[in-house]
Amino acid sequence: MKNYLSMALALACAVLVISLVMMKRGDDAQHESDAGAFADVSNQLNSAVAEIATCNGTILTFSNSLSESQSASLTFSNQLMEAQSTIAQDAEQITNVSQRLAAVESEKQTLDQRVMDLNSQMTNQIADLAGRLATTRTDLDQLTKGCLLLEDRFRRDVAERVVAERKFNNLSALQDQMKYLKKNPAGAITAEGIYKGLDIVVKSNTFYVYSPE
């Protein structure tokens, strides 16, 4: 009986020892597995921390880039506003220049019309002056001709007067003339008769000499 108990106890002890060994091994394996898992988690955590740090750096860089972009956008916006203001001023200046050009063009057309009118007036005046000059030349030619005729008549009258004076200075010629006048008395002496004998036409505002036949 005791042998059976001893054997049972020994068997139980052996089973217990085997169980403890198995449990120890299982605990060691679990510990090793847990240690490996912890190491993996730690490595993953380190990788995550590194990635977070990298992401933080990237985020910081992106934030700086965003700030620079915002600053550049603000600068561009200001430049755009200045450009729009400049464009508006240029458009106003272009409008003013266009209005001035239109006014200058209108003045040019007015001046061209005046020049045409002046040219027309000058042409008419030149034509009128040419007509007057031709008339004056004709009158001058007629006057010159009359003066030549008058000069010729004057010379003939002077010659006739000299001849008459010589006759009146000659006693026999004067007596013969007196005898002739007694037999052939002259008619009344008038201005018309004198002018008629001189081949001269006299009016209130002009006179001219006509050539005797």
C-alpha positions in Angstrom: 0.0 0.0 0.0 2.8 2.4 1.0 4.5 1.3 -2.2 1.5 2.3 -4.2 1.3 5.6 -2.4 5.0 6.3 -2.8 4.7 5.4 -6.4 1.6 7.6 -6.8 3.3 10.4 -4.9 6.4 10.0 -7.0 4.3 9.9 -10.1 2.4 13.0 -9.0 5.7 14.7 -8.1 7.0 13.7 -11.5 3.9 15.0 -13.2 4.1 18.2 -11.1 7.7 18.6 -11.9 7.0 18.0 -15.5 4.1 20.4 -15.4 6.3 23.0 -13.7 9.0 22.5 -16.3 6.5 22.8 -19.0 5.0 25.9 -17.4 8.5 27.3 -17.0 9.3 26.6 -20.6 5.9 28.0 -21.6 6.5 31.1 -19.4 10.0 31.5 -20.9 8.7 31.1 -24.4 5.9 33.6 -23.6 8.4 35.9 -22.0 10.6 35.6 -25.0 7.6 36.1 -27.3 6.5 39.1 -25.2 10.0 40.5 -25.2 10.2 40.1 -29.0 6.8 41.7 -29.3 7.8 44.4 -27.0 11.0 44.9 -29.0 8.9 45.0 -32.1 6.5 47.5 -30.6 9.5 49.5 -29.3 11.1 49.5 -32.7 7.8 50.4 -34.3 7.4 53.1 -31.7 10.9 54.4 -32.5 10.1 54.3 -36.2 6.8 56.1 -35.5 8.6 58.7 -33.4 11.2 59.1 -36.2 8.4 59.4 -38.7 6.5 61.8 -36.5 9.7 63.9 -36.2 10.1 63.7 -39.9 6.5 64.6 -40.4 6.9 67.5 -37.9 9.9 68.7 -39.9 7.9 68.3 -43.1 5.0 70.1 -41.4 7.3 72.9 -40.2 8.8 73.1 -43.7 5.3 73.1 -45.2 4.3 75.7 -42.6 7.2 77.9 -43.5 6.5 77.4 -47.2 2.9 78.2 -46.5 3.9 81.4 -44.7 6.2 82.3 -47.6 3.4 81.5 -50.0 1.0 83.7 -48.0 3.6 86.5 -47.9 4.3 86.1 -51.6 0.5 86.0 -52.2 0.1 89.2 -50.2 3.0 90.8 -52.1 1.4 89.6 -55.4 -2.0 90.9 -54.3 -0.4 94.3 -53.5 1.4 94.3 -56.8 -1.8 93.3 -58.5 -3.7 96.2 -56.8 -0.9 98.6 -57.8 -1.0 97.2 -61.4 -4.8 97.6 -61.5 -4.4 101.1 -60.2 -1.7 101.8 -62.8 -3.9 100.3 -65.5 -6.8 102.5 -64.4 -4.5 105.6 -64.5 -3.1 104.5 -67.9 -6.7 104.0 -69.1 -7.7 107.4 -67.9 -4.6 108.9 -69.6 -5.3 107.0 -72.8 -8.9 108.4 -72.7 -7.5 111.9 -72.1 -5.0 111.4 -74.9 -7.7 110.1 -77.2 -9.9 113.1 -76.4 -7.0 115.4 -77.1 -6.3 113.6 -80.4 -9.9 114.0 -81.3 -9.8 117.7 -80.5 -6.5 118.1 -82.4 -8.0 116.2 -85.4 -11.1 118.4 -85.3 -8.8 121.5 -85.1 -6.8 120.1 -88.0 -9.9 119.6 -90.1 -11.0 123.2 -89.2 -7.5 124.5 -90.2 -7.6 122.4 -93.4 -11.0 123.9 -94.2 -9.7 127.4 -93.5 -6.6 126.8 -95.6 -8.9 125.6 -98.4 -11.0 128.7 -98.0 -8.0 130.9 -97.9 -6.6 129.2 -101.0 -9.9 129.7 -102.7 -10.1 133.3 -101.7 -6.4 133.8 -102.7 -7.1 132.2 -106.1 -10.2 134.4 -106.5 -8.2 137.5 -105.4 -5.3 136.6 -107.7 -7.8 136.1 -110.6 -9.5 139.4 -109.7 -6.1 141.1 -109.4 -5.0 139.6 -112.7 -8.2 141.0 -114.3 -7.6 144.4 -112.7 -4.0 144.3 -113.8 -5.0 143.4 -117.3 -7.6 146.3 -117.2 -5.0 148.6 -115.8 -2.5 147.5 -118.4 -5.1 148.2 -121.1 -5.9 151.6 -119.6 -2.2 152.3 -119.3 -1.6 151.3 -122.9 -4.5 153.5 -123.9 -3.2 156.4 -121.7 0.3 155.9 -123.2 -1.2 156.0 -126.7 -3.2 159.1 -125.7 -0.1 160.7 -124.3 1.9 159.9 -127.4 -0.9 161.4 -129.5 -1.1 164.4 -127.2 2.7 164.8 -127.4 2.5 164.6 -131.2 -0.4 167.0 -131.2 1.4 169.3 -128.9 4.5 169.4 -131.1 2.4 170.1 -134.1 0.5 172.8 -132.2 3.8 174.3 -131.1 5.1 174.2 -134.7 1.8 175.8 -135.9 2.0 178.4 -133.1 5.6 179.3 -134.1 4.5 179.5 -137.7 1.5 181.8 -136.6 3.8 183.9 -134.5 6.2 184.3 -137.4 3.2 185.3 -139.6 2.1 187.9 -137.0 5.6 189.2 -136.7 5.7 189.7 -140.5 3.8 192.9 -141.4 3.0 191.8 -144.9 1.7 188.5 -143.8 -0.3 190.1 -141.0 -1.9 192.6 -143.5 -2.7 189.7 -145.8 -4.4 187.8 -142.9 -6.4 190.9 -141.9 -7.6 191.3 -145.5 -8.5 187.6 -145.5 -10.4 187.9 -142.2 -12.3 190.9 -143.5 -13.5 189.0 -146.5 -13.9 185.6 -144.6 -14.8 186.5 -141.0 -14.4 183.6 -138.5 -17.3 182.3 -136.5 -17.7 182.5 -132.8 -14.8 181.0 -130.9 -15.9 178.4 -128.3 -14.2 175.8 -126.1 -15.8 173.0 -128.1 -14.5 174.4 -131.3 -11.0 174.8 -129.8 -11.0 171.1 -128.5 -12.4 169.9 -131.8 -9.5 171.5 -133.6 -7.1 169.9 -131.2 -8.6 166.4 -131.6 -9.2 166.2 -127.8 -12.3 164.9 -126.0 -12.7 166.6 -122.6 -15.2 165.4 -119.9 -15.7 166.2 -116.2 -13.6 163.3 -115.0 -11.4 162.3 -117.9 -10.0 163.3 -121.3 -8.4 161.5 -124.1 -6.8 162.3 -127.5 -8.1 160.6 -130.6 -6.0 160.2 -133.7 -7.1 162.5 -136.4 -8.0 161.0 -139.7 
